[in-house]
């Protein structure tokens, strides 16, 4: 989950993930990059490193993380988008998500044009585009709910999780059906549970790695 190493995962386990529509969990994604960036920025903030220096160090380490994970399209895209966002923060400018997504695609294709036909590239970009474009439209349905429900954090949180799953699922459905030869009807429901759970596991896994630099034994016990 942390570095995207999948060579030792049994075929039946991979098949189970594909059938459940959650195969993307086993790939390093933008979520990984976001968590790594957040951890680094918080750490540098605790160490009282100036913001611009902290951003530069974060970008440098994200570049290292890109190569550590094999420079997959999803990671490269996320790191480029993070770089644009953090660069805009340094210059006190707002970044546009569509332009940021397009620029990251251009950079990747300039390096390797064949990525355009790679499933990982297509799924990564269409998933983010679907989230950016469809999420606000689908989430707007909440206005049809009674005010007592929309004011409840648990309800809005659940609705947001469902919306994310549906938005990403709609965009990636044509690609997953072509590449995996099947459509997972349970995928929309499974992602609502699996994505938040994988976020927790990912965060704990990264914490384990961080602790291992202090004491491998403590990290092993913690893991």
Buried (B, 14 or more C-beta within 10 A) or exposed (E): BBBBEBEEEEEEEEEEBBBBBBBBBBBBBBBBBBBBBEBBBEBBEEEEBEEEEBBBBBBEBBBEBBEBBEBBBBBBBBBBBBBBBBBBBBEEEEBEBEEBBEBBBEBBBEEEEEBEEBEBBBBBBBBBBBBBBBBEEBBEEBEEBEEEEEEBEEBBEEBEBBBBBBBBBBBBBEBBEEBBEEEBEEBBBBBBEBBEEBBEBBEEBBBBEEBBEEEEEEBEEEE
